Amino acid sequence: MNHFIEYLLFCRNKCSVFTLSLEIMKKENIDVLVIGAGPAGSVSASYLQLHGLNVMVVEKTCFPRFQIGESLIPRCMDNFEEAGLLECLLKQGYEKKYGARFLQDGKSGHFDFSKKYGEGWDWTWQVPRDHFDQTLIDEVMRKGVTVRFETEVIATEFIGTDSMTTVRYADGSLGEIHAKFIIDASGFGRVIAKQLGLEAPPQIAAHGSVFTQVTDLKRPKGVEGTTITFEIIEKDVWFWYIPFANGNTSIGFVGAMDWISKFKGTPAEILQQMLPSSTYYYEQFKDATYLFEPHKVENIAKNVTRLHGDGFVLTGNSAEFLDPVFSSGVSFATESGLLAAKLVIQQLNGVAVDWESDFVAYMKRGVAVFSSYVQEWYTGNLQKIILHQHPNETIKEQICAVLAGYVWDETNPFVKKHHRIIKNVAQLIAMEEGISSSK
């Protein structure tokens, strides 16, 4: 193991090789190591601590830090509440999200979470993620969990379900963390997935995004200015508008990679070229001040070959990310983080856990539902339903429940029959419009 660490350090520091004896490393023994301090890691760590486990969180970056995914959906509120994190969030005054609006060519489709099918939260938030994630992890630390920022995982060795993880701290020193289980909540860092070669082609077609936050000096007053909105530019291109309570707004374009690649220059120059394609928001943002240099991300979707192994489980974006169109990222992160924590507690208490059935199958059911909606969004079928000007209210309520994140409720036909029902309804609408136009 000494030689292995020396080799890794050589690869990372080609100009100067140095070795440290394992005997002078800081060694720590804990029950659960959580990699990543985002929402999935915070939910996992908080729940584990509430149930008496010795937990440590390691995070590669320094908080607060920018993160995409500023729009939440109601399902994650259940998870924050169960993990003991809701109270601290309620105090922050974030912009409340009561639904979502979709626009195209003068047509508008609005979904009100209070009119969804079934039980569950009727609202959630639109949040600047740097502040939101900092609030969560601060509460985790206040509860007594050790959190080490600017701490990079160098290597992990599994011995059965136990593990020894070598980390590099902010001062350059190395340490060993011995854990009985690892929850990887490292997001797009995908620490364990990369180490073990678990990355796989995504299930969703390749899309990219260009985005930033702006000082929103021209924001309309009232509901018009505070409602999250998705403007459809083309069938597979759309613009997001996510207003925050602090007066700033997140804006961005998502599109197929062949559309994204048509624009050349820096991300800021590309965003300026894209803005005129938004007929609804161009005037509001054409002269807006960017709060940071716009980001350009290619091939958004991510996937892995498996979600768990002896001594570890992958949660949140470290496992799979679909597409930002329905804001499912934080919800799946918190859902998987909370479920992982519950199963780890069972396993460490000597209760047999079937990770394939209890974790993988459950999460994949939810992912499959949202995948159908993402795929049918880009075929145009779901857009046709959402923008239908004379909707069936029952159908709208059932779709609204899915958009709110309640994708495990199989009493909802738009969950249980997700593989085919969207296409069928879109075909009925097309027939109805064809009959109307022929009269």
N, C-alpha and C positions, 0 to 999 in steps of 0.2 A: 504493500500500500504506500510506503514511503516513496518508492520509485515512481509510482503512478501519479502521486501529487506533484513530485518534482517535474515530471514530464508535462503535466497540465500547466504548471506555472511557466515552464520554458516556452510552451506554445503561446501563452498569453503575454509573455515578456521576453521577446526574442533578443532584445538588446542586453538584457542582464538576467542571468539565471540565478535564482537563490532558492535555497531549501531551508525548511524549518523542521526540526524534529517533532514528531508527534507528541513527544513528552512535554514540550513547552507550549503546545496548542491549548487554547481554552476548551475544555470538554464539559458538555452539559448533557444531562439525562432528563428527558421529558416523556410525557405520554404521547402527545401528538404534535407534530411539526406541520404548521400551515405555511405554505409558500405563496406569498402574495397578500397584500393588505387592501385590496379592492373590496367591493361588496360581497363577493363569494367568500373571501377569506375572513372578513369581519363577521359575517353571519355564522360561519363555521366556528370561529374562535370564541365568539360570544356564547353560543349555545353550549359548546364543550365546557367552557369555564362555569356556566350556570349549573352544570351537572358534575362539577367537582374534579374535572380532569386538569392536569398540568399541561398547559398549552404554550407554545411559542409561535409567533409569527415572524417570518423573515421577509423583507421587502427590498428589492434591488434598488429602487429609486428613493429619492428624498421627497417627502410629502410637504406641502401640497404639490400636486403635479397635474398637468392637463390630462384629461381622458375623454374620449368620445363616448356617447351613449347617455345624452342628457335628458332624454324623455323616458319616463318610467311607465309601467302599466299596473293596474290595481292589484294583480295577483302578488306582486312583490311586497305589498303592505302586510299581507298575512305573514310572510316570512320574517319581515323586520319585527313584527309584533311578537312572534313566537321565540325569536332569538333575543328578545329583551332590548331591542335597538329602536323601537318606534318612538318612545317618549323623547329621546334626544333629538330626533328628526322633527317632531312636531313643534319644537321650540324655535326652529330656524327661519320660519316665515318664507319658505320656498313658494314659488308660483304654483297654485293648485291646477291640476289637469283634470278636467271633468269629462273629457272626451277628445275627439280629433275631427278635423275637417279635411276634406279632399276636394281639390279644385281642378277643373279642366275646361277650357273653351267656354267659360261662362256658366258651366254647370257646377253645382256644389253638392257634396254628400257629407252629412254631419252625423257622427255617432256620439250619443250621450250615454256614458257609463251607467247612469242611474236608470236607464231604460233597457238594460241588458237582460238576457235570460238568466234565471237562477240567482243564487245567493252570491255574496261577495262584496268587496269594496266598490263604492261608486265613484271614487276619485283617487288620484295619486299626485305626483309632482312633476314639474319640469325643473331641472336642477343644473347649476354649474358643477360639474363633477369634481373639480378640484376641491371645492368647499364641502360638497356632499361626502366624498370619500374620506376627507380629513375628519369630518364630524363623526362618521362611523368608527374610524379607527381610534379616535380620541376616546370615544365611549368604551371601546374594547379595552384600551389601556387603563381607563378609570376603573373598570371592573377588576383589574389586577392581572391582566394578561401581559406577558413580556412581548414587546414588539421591537424588533431590531431593523431600523431603516438602513439604506445604503449597504445592504448585506447581500452578497451574491452567492448563489449556490454554485460551487465548483464541480462537485461530483457527489453521487449518492451510491452507496453500496448496500444491497439488501441481503440480509441473512434471515431466511424465512420471511416472517412478517416484520421483523425488526429491521432497523436501518441505521446506517452511519452516514451522515451528510457532512461533507467538508464545505465550509463557507469562508468567504473573504469579507472581513469587516471594512468599514469606511476608512480605517487607518492603515489598511493593507495587511493586517495580521490575519492569520487563519484560525479557524475554530472547528471543533467537531460537535455535532449535535446528534446524540443517540436518541432515537424515538421508536415507540412501539407501532406508530402508524404515521403516514404522510398524506395530507390533503393538499393536492396541487391546485391552487387557486391563482396561478401566476398569469392568467389572461393570455394575451398574445405573446407573452414571453415563453409560454408552453414548455416550462423547464423539464419536467419529467418526460413529456412526450418527445422532446428533442433528444434527451439523453438516451432514451430506450428505443428510439427510432419508430415511434408510433404514429407519426404524421401520415395523413392519407388525403387523397384528392377530395375536394368538397363536393357535397351533393347538389349544391346550387350553382347555376351558371356564373361565370366570372363577371363580376361587376367591380367598379372602382368608385372612389368618391373624392371630392375636393371640398373643403369646408373651413370655416373659421368662426370666430365670434366678433360681433361689432357693437359699437355704441349706437343704440337704436334711437336716434334723435327724432325720427319721423314716425315713430310708432303710433298707430291709431289709438284713440281713447276707448276704454271699455272692453267688452268681450272680444271685439274684433282684433284688438291688439294683443290680447293675452292667450288666444286659442292656438294651440299647436296646429300647423297646417302643412299639408303635403300637396304641392302643385304638380300635376302630371304634365310634363313637357312633351314627351313621346311615350309610346307604350312601355319602353324599358328605360326611360329617363325621368327623373323627378327631382323636385327641389324641396328642401325642408326649411321650415320656419319654426324655431323653438324659442319663445320669449321667456326671459327670466324676470324674477321679481326685482332684481337690482338694476333694471333698465337696459341691460345688455341682451343680445339675442344671438342664438346660434343659427347660422345659415349654411347650407351646403347642397351640392348636387350629387346624385347617385345615378350611375348609368352603366350600360354595357361597356366593356373595355374598348370596343371599337369606336364608340362615341367619345369616351374620355380621351382616347389617343389622338383624336382630331385636333385637339387644342395643344399648342406648343408654348414653351416658355416656363417661367417660374410658376409655382402654384398660385401666387398672387395674380400674375398675368393671365393664367388660365381661368381663374375665377372671374376676372373682369371680362374675359371673352365669353364666358358662359352666361353671365348675368342677364344680358338682353333677351335670352331665350325664356326668361320668366316674365311673362306679360303682366302678372299680378304684382310682383314684388320688385321689379327693376327700378322704378322710380324711388321706392323707399330706401334701397340699398346701393344705388349706383355711386353715391358719393360718401358712403359710410366709412368711418374709420375702423380699420381692422385692429382688434385688440392683440392679435399675434399674427405672425406670418401664416397664411393659410397652409393647411396640410393636404397632401395628396396621397391617397392610399389606393393601391391596386389589388385586385383579387381579394375582396373583403372576406368571403366565406372561408371557413376553416373546418377541418375534420380530423379524426384520429381513427386508428384501427381498433382500439379497445379503450375502455374507460377505467379499467382497474387492473390490478395485479396483486400479488402477495405483498401486503404492506403499504399499498398506495391506492388512491382514487383521484381521478381528474374531474374537476368541477369548472363551471362557467366557461369562459372563452378558451381556457386551456384545453377543454375537451372539444367543443364545437361552437362555431358561430355561423349563423345563417345569413342574415341581411338586416340592415337597420330599418327597413320600411315599416315594420309594425312594432318597433321598440321593444323587442323581446329579449335583448341581451341581458339586462340587469335582472329581469324576472327569472330567466333560466339560470343565471349565476346564483341568485339567492336560493332558488328552489333546489338546485343541485348541492349547494353548500350546506344548506340546512339538512337535507336528507343524508348526505355523507356523514355529517356530524352525528346524527341519530344512529346510523348503522355502526359507526366506529365505536360509539359508547356500548352498543350491544356486544360487539366483538370483544372489546377489551374487558367486558364483564363476563366473558365466557359463554355467551349465547352465539350459537352458530348463525352466520349470516350468509345468505345466498346472494352474492353481489350481482350476479347476472339477472336474477329475478327481481330482487328488492331495489336495486339501483338502476342497472342498465336498462332493463325492460321498461321500468317506470319512466325514466327520463326520455327514452326513445319514443314512447307513446306521445309525449308532449311535443317533442321535436318533430315527429312525423306530421302532426296536425299543422304546426306552424309552417313546416316545409311545403305542405300542400298549398297553404295560403300564399306563401311567397312565390311559389312556382306559378300559381294561377293569377297572381298579380301581374307577373311579367308576360303571361300569355295574353293578358287583357281581359280575361273572363271576370276576375274579381273587380277590376276597375269598372266594368260594365254594370255589375251589381251595385257597387258602392255609389255610382253616379246616376243610377236609375231614378228618375224624377217622380215616379209613382210607386214607391217600394211597398212590398208586403211587410207590414209592421212586425209580424211574428218572425219572419225570416231575418229582418233587420236586427231584432233583439237577440236572436241566436248567433248571428255573426258578431254582434257587438260583444257578446260574452267571450268569444274567441279572441277578439282584439284586446279585451281586458285581461287576457292571460289565463282564463279558466279552461285550459285545453285538456284537462283530465276528466271533465264532467261528461261522461258518455250518455247521460240522459238528454244531452243537447245533440240533435241530429247533425248539426254542422261540426260537431266533434266526431261523433261515431261514424259518420259517412263521409269524412273529409276527403277521401280519395276521389270521389265522383260527384258529390252534391253541388260543388261550386260550378263545375262545367255544366251540369244539368240545368241549374237555375239560369245561368248565362244564356243557354240555348233557348230556354222558355222566354226570356226577355227579348232575345233577338227575333223570335217568332212573333211575339206580341207587337214589337215595333214594326216588323214587316207587314203585319195585318193592318196596323194603324195607318202606315204610310200609303197603303194601296187603296184606302177608302177615299 
